Amino acid sequence: MSDYIGRKVAVGIGAETTRGTAVVPAFWVRHLSLDFKRKGEAVQNESALGRREKFSDSEIVKQWAEGKLEGKVNSKSIGLVLLGAFGTVESAANGAGYDHTFSLDQSNTPQSLTLAKVDGVNSRRHALAMVKSLEVVIETGEYVKFNCDIVSKQGETSSETVAYIEEYEFTSKDAYVKFGDVDDTADAQGATAIAVKSGKVMLDLGVEPTFELGSTEPAEIHAGAVEVTGEIVARHSDSTYEDMYHNNTKKSMALGFVNTAVDLGGGLNPELVFLLPKVATTDYDTSNDLDAIVEQTMGLTGELSTTSGDTVTAVLTNDQAEYVASES
């Protein structure tokens, strides 16, 4: 063992075949930051022993792992992050590539992942890894990035072969935001992209670990209520979005990015798009800097569309055939 810098840490993810049983990572993620750590909770023994000291002993009563993973959106590995967030995926051939449609699993125990972490001291696989939240951010002049919060079991020692595959990335020049008629995401996809400076979509999956008697580790990690939100920043050039807020006008929305510099074959490009059939502008504000162009910030909330039967789906186009459970 030797000292090491954070850049030498590697993180991999795989989809579990049996919930809570660790598997080999299918992808190693090119991360920008990783704050995923083992955690514990101790109880102090306060029994009186005829002295002034308050504590005489302690015991570990809870052990788990939790933290944030941030990286650029890559064309293949992001699929497992999406699977961890949404819970289900359907894959279909599309010319020289494939379309993967991710939908929200209505089970409280959806697809689980294994997160592997390798550093200069330890190598561990963390089973029953659940995505607590996912945020995809597009900012002018930047790579498209994701942030996710993950919780899992405390992890077991492993032996990993870290290997990164060729993937494609996305920048702000690849991005678009479109609005369409409510309950009609096809209308949003076919619309003209609006002028925006930044955009983001966020999923809060309501994930919480459950601890039971007889063990310090989580007996289960459940997914609860789902909240889908977003934010768009644009120049305040007209009152369109201000009126949407004050009139409670609902729209469909497509927020995505397509790398047209990469041809997967037959003109097919890597792409990821989030489709929200029913979006409400639930917050609205404008900037007031005297020396800067006035901007408007729209806070968005995805609502369940009873017409389409969903709140958000994501479609990932790449040259990965499928996202299936890894081997143990």
ZIJOCOR-V859289 format. One record per backbone hydrogen bond with DSSP energy under -1.0 kcal/mol. NH is the residue of the N-H (numbers start at 1). CO is the residue of the C=O. Records with the same first field share a line. If there is no record, write none. Layout:
NH = CO ; CO
//
This chain:
8 = 5
9 = 6
10 = 118
12 = 116
13 = 27
14 = 114
16 = 112
21 = 18
24 = 327
26 = 13
27 = 13
29 = 11
31 = 29
32 = 70
33 = 70
35 = 68
37 = 66
39 = 64
41 = 62
43 = 59
45 = 57
56 = 45
59 = 43
61 = 41
62 = 41
63 = 216
64 = 39
65 = 152
66 = 37
67 = 150
69 = 148
70 = 33
71 = 146
73 = 144
75 = 168
78 = 74
79 = 76
80 = 77
81 = 77
82 = 78
83 = 79
84 = 80
85 = 81
86 = 82
87 = 83
88 = 103
90 = 101
92 = 99
94 = 97
97 = 94
98 = 318
99 = 92
100 = 316
101 = 90
102 = 314
103 = 88
105 = 86
113 = 129
114 = 14
115 = 126
116 = 12
117 = 124
118 = 10
119 = 122
124 = 117
125 = 156
126 = 115
129 = 113
130 = 151
132 = 149
133 = 149
134 = 203
135 = 147
136 = 201
137 = 145
138 = 199
140 = 197
142 = 139
144 = 170
145 = 137
146 = 71
147 = 135
148 = 69
149 = 133
150 = 67
151 = 130
152 = 65
153 = 127
156 = 125
158 = 123
172 = 142
174 = 171
175 = 172
176 = 256
178 = 254
180 = 252
183 = 277
184 = 181
188 = 184
189 = 185
190 = 186
191 = 188
194 = 177
197 = 233
198 = 233
199 = 138
200 = 231
201 = 136
202 = 229
203 = 134
204 = 227
205 = 132
208 = 222
210 = 220
215 = 212
219 = 210
220 = 210
222 = 208
223 = 108
224 = 205
227 = 204
229 = 202
230 = 300
231 = 200
232 = 298
233 = 198
234 = 296
236 = 294
237 = 235
243 = 239
244 = 240
245 = 241
246 = 242
247 = 243
249 = 244
251 = 279
252 = 180
253 = 276
254 = 178
255 = 274
256 = 176
257 = 272
258 = 174
259 = 270
260 = 258
262 = 259
264 = 268
268 = 265
271 = 317
272 = 257
273 = 315
274 = 255
275 = 313
276 = 253
279 = 251
280 = 301
282 = 280 ; 299
283 = 299
285 = 297
287 = 295
292 = 289
296 = 234
297 = 285
298 = 232
299 = 283
300 = 230
301 = 280
302 = 228
303 = 278
305 = 310
309 = 305
313 = 275
314 = 102
315 = 273
316 = 100
317 = 271
318 = 98
326 = 15
//
